[in-house]
Amino acid sequence: MKSFRLNFFYLLALLLFISCSNVYKFKLAHKKEITLNETLQITLQEENDKAVKKVTFFTNGKEITSFGNTATINTKDLGVGKHKITALITFDKKTKTKNSFFEVFANVKPSIYTYKIINTYPHDTSAYTQGLEYHNGYLYETTGKRGKSTLRKVDIKTGKVLQKVAIDNEYFGEGMTILNEKIYWLTWQAKKGFVYNLSTFEKEREFTYNKSKEGWGLTNNGKELIKSDGTQKIWFLDALTLREKKFIQVYTNQYKLDNINELELIDGKIYANKYQQNAIVIINPENGIVEGVANLKRLKKEMEKTQTLTPQDEVLNGIAYDKENNRLFVTGKNWGKLFEIKLIKK
């Protein structure tokens, strides 16, 4: 009986050894964080140094050049943000994929801006501002909250609403922009946007966005709509088909920047409100790098001299730019004032 038990355990151990010897354990070795323009080296490792027949590497789904079990990535070609690495491994008449991620941070620090108030104008305290744009001498504004979401044409000097239309109560209105005599207006979580006639405010069509998470801020560069979705991503939509074409990721030299809200394109740069932070960030639309930060918290304190604001809700949101006269306007959700300000680089 003892001999039988020894033979049994011997056979069991032998089977386990054979089984384990056929198991391949792969690992992708690389830095998890890196600075833009640096080179990242990726190596596929097998825990027991077993040989593999072939390895093909991909970054964000695109094949990259490799040498044996190693690949090199120039981060300049990717831009800042979180990126996916995939290794397609051929071994022992099998194939397997191994995934990993790395983050690229900006290689420059953002410039810091303060500001000067140039003028102050009245603003409707019932306007929960989501989008703001200057066009031909008037402000165009979209407001949020279900049952209260409206599109407005506003006289800057008096704050008087000259024209207004509401959307169905089921929608929570978000950012807007004007392009080719059309107004494009986002909704928050319905993954749907609306197109209105600039003159009549008649709704002409609808469009959907299926890749981005939600609808937050909106601006345009003359050829594309530029959209934030509450994450660190900013999306570019074809102006004709309104389909999402691509995105950039917004990063500083230290962290990713999410909760990007209302947008305005000024001199080729994206100016964006950082939700609940009472700040404007200046973003390079080519690579997502945050090039500037303007702290506008004192504007909120200025408002609180004459108005009680709900914390974490009635915050700075709304950026409009008069290109012809170089005027920058900002306001907030339910704020009673619209400020014309000048940003000053420290």
N, C-alpha and C positions, 0 to 999 in steps of 0.2 A: 504493500500500500504506500509506504514511504517513497519507494522508487517511482511509483506512478505519479505521485504528487510532484516530485522533483522534475520529472519529464514534462508534466503538464505546465508547470511554471516556466520551465525552460522554453517550451514551445510558445507560450504566451508572450514572454519577453522577446523572443525572436520575431514574432509577428509584429509586436509593437515597434521594434527596432526597424523592421523593414518598412512598416507604415510611415513612421516618422521620417525615415530617410527619403521617402518620396514626397514629403511636404516641402514646398518652397515658400519661404517667407521673405517678402520684398519690402523695401523701404526706400523712399525718395529723400536723399540727404541734400539740404540746401538751407540758406538763410531764410528766416521767416519774414524779416523786415529789411528793407534796403532803400537807398536814396536814389532818386531819379538820375539817370545817366551812368549809374554804376552797372557793372556786369555781374550777372548772377550765374553761378555754376550749379548744375543739378546732376547728381549722380545716383543711378539706380544701384542699390545694394541688396544682395541676397544674404540673409543672416548666416548661412553656413557656407558661404563662398561657392555655391553651386553655379555652374555655367549656364548662361542663357544663350539662345540662338540669335535673337535679334531684339532690339529695343527701339521703338519709334516714339519720339516725344512730341507733345502738343502743348501750346499755350493758348488758353481760351478757345480751344477747338481747332486751332491752326497749327499745322505741322511745322516744326522748327528743325534746323540742321543739328545733327548729333554725330558724335564720334564714339562708337562702341556704346558703353553704358553711361556716357556723359554728354550733356548738352549745355550750351552757353547762351544766355539771353542778354541782349543789350536792352536795358529798361527804357532807354530813350524811345525805342520803337513802340512801347506799350503805353506810356504815360503813367500818371500816378493812379493808385487804387489797388484794390484786391484782385489778384489774377489767379487763374486756375492752371495747374500743371497736370497733364495726364501722360502716363507712360503705358504704351501698348507693348506687352512683353510676350515673346514667343519662346517657349521652353518645353522640353520633354514632350513634344507633339501636342502642346496645349497653348492657349493664349489667355492672357489675363490683363486687366487694366489696374493701374494704381494711381490714385489721385492725391494731390496735395495743393496747398495755396501759399501765396506770399503776398506781402503788401509793399507797394512802392510809395514812398513819401516825397514831398517836394524837396528840391535842393536849394531853396531860398526861403528866407523868413518873410512873412507878410509885412508890408509897410503899415504903420499905424497912423490913423487920421483923427483929428479932432474936427470941429465944425464951428461955423458962425451963422447965426440967424440973420437973414437978410430982410425977410418980410413975414408977416403972419396974417392968415386969412381965416374966415369962419369956415367950419366944416360941420356937416350934419351929424349930431351925436347918435342918431338912429342908424347910421351907416356902419355896419360891421365890415370894415374894408378888407377885401380880399385881393382885388386887382385895381391898379391905378395907371392911367396913361394920359399924356398930353397930346392933343391933336388939333391943329388949326385954331388955336386960341382957347380951347375948352379942355376941361378935364373929363375923362370918361372913367367910370368907376363901377366895379362889381362888388356886391355885398353878399355875405354868407348867412348861414343858419337856415334850417328847413322852415319853410313857410314865410321867410323874410328875405329870400335871395333875389336881388334886383340888379338890373343893368341901368346905369344912369349917365346922362350928360349933364355936366355941372358948370356953372359960371364960377370961375376961380375967385374973383374979387368979392362976390357976395355969398358964395356957397350955395346959392339957389339951384335946386334941381330943375333943369329945363325940360328934360325928357326922361321917361322911366318905363321899364317893362320888367315884369316878374317871370320867373320860371315856375314850373309846377312845384307844389309843396313837398313832393317826395325828394326833391333835389336840394343839395347843400352847395350853393354857388361858390366858386373859387376864382382863380386868376383869369385875366383877360389880356388880349392884345389886339391891335388894329393893323391890318395888312391888306393892301389893294381894295380899300373901301369896304372891307368886311371886318366885323368884330368877332373874334374867336373867344369863347367863354368856356371854361372848364367847370366840371362838378367834382366834388371831393371823392366819394367812394363808389359812385355809380359807373366808373370807367367810361364816361360819356361826356362829350363836349358838344357845344352848339355854335352855329355860325349865323350871325345876324347882319342885316343890311345896315350900313353905317348911318344912312340918312333917315330911314323909316323905322329902324329897330324891329323890323319884321324878321322872324326866324326863317332861315332859308334851308338849312340842312342840319344833320347831326353827324357826329363821327365818334368812333370808339378808340380807346387805347388799351391794348391787351398785354403789352410787355411791361409797362411801368406799373408801379404799385398803386398809386392814387393820382388825383389831380390836385396840385397846389398852386404854383406860380406859372406865369406865361409871359413870354416876350417873343420877339422875332428879329431876324437879321436881314430881312428883305427877301430871303429865299426859303427860309425854314422857320417853323415855329420852334421855340425853345422852352422846354417844360420841366418844372421840378415836380417830384412825386413824394416828398417827405423823407426820402433817404439821402444818401450822399450822391445819388445819380442825377444828372441833368440830361434830358432826352432831346433829340432833334427830330422833328417831324417834317416830312415833305409837305410843302405849302399847298400842293395841288391834291394829292391823295390823302393827306393828313395821317399817313402811316408813320409809325416810329421807325426811324432809320438806324439810329446809333445812339450811344450815350457816352458821356464823360463822367468820371468820378472826381469828387471835389475833396482835395486834401491840402493840409498845410505841411510844414516840415515836421510836425509832431503828431497829428491826428487827422482822422477823416472828419468831414464836416457834414452832418446830416441835419434834418429839420430845416432844409432850405425852402423858404416860402416865396413871397412875391418877388418878381424879377423885372429888371429893366436893362436893356442893352444901351450902354453909353460909351461912345468913342471906341467901339470894338470890344469892350469888356462887359461881362455880366455883373450887374449890381444886384445883390440879393439880400432880402431880410433873413436873418437867422431867427427862427420862431422862438418867442419868449425871451430873447436875449437883448432886445432893443438895440440892435446893431445892424450895420450893413457890411457885407463882405464883397470884395471885388475879385472876380474869378476870371482866369484866362480861359476862353471858350475852346481853345485848341487842345489844351492838356489838362484842364481841371485844377491847376494850381491856384491857391488863394494868394493873390498878390497884395491885397490890402484889407485892413479891418478898420471900420469907423465905429467907435463907441458912442452911441447916441442916448445913453441912459439919462443924461441930464435933460433931454427933451421930455422924457416921461415925467421927470420931476417938475419941469416947467408946466406940464399939463396938470399935474396934481395940485398946483397952486389955485386952480379954479374949478377942478373937477375931481371927483373920487373915482378912481379906476379899479376895476376888478382885477386882483392879482392873477398873473399867469393867463389872463384871457384878453383883457383890453390893452393889448401891447402894440408897439410900433409895427405897422405893416402897411406898405403902400409907398411906391417909388415912381415918380413921373419926371420926365426930362423934356424941357423945351430946348431943342437943339439950336434953333435959330437965335435965341437970346441967351443961351447958356444958363438956363435956370433949372435948379434941381428942387423938386417938391417932395415932401414926405408927410405922412400922417399915420394914424393908428386906428385900431378897431374901436369905434364909438368915440373917438377923440373929437372934441369941439373945435379943434384948430388944425389948419393945414399950414405947414412951415415951408418957406423957401429958405434953403440953407446953402452954404458953400463949404465943401470939404477942404480941410487944410492938412497937408501932410506934415507930420512931426519931423 
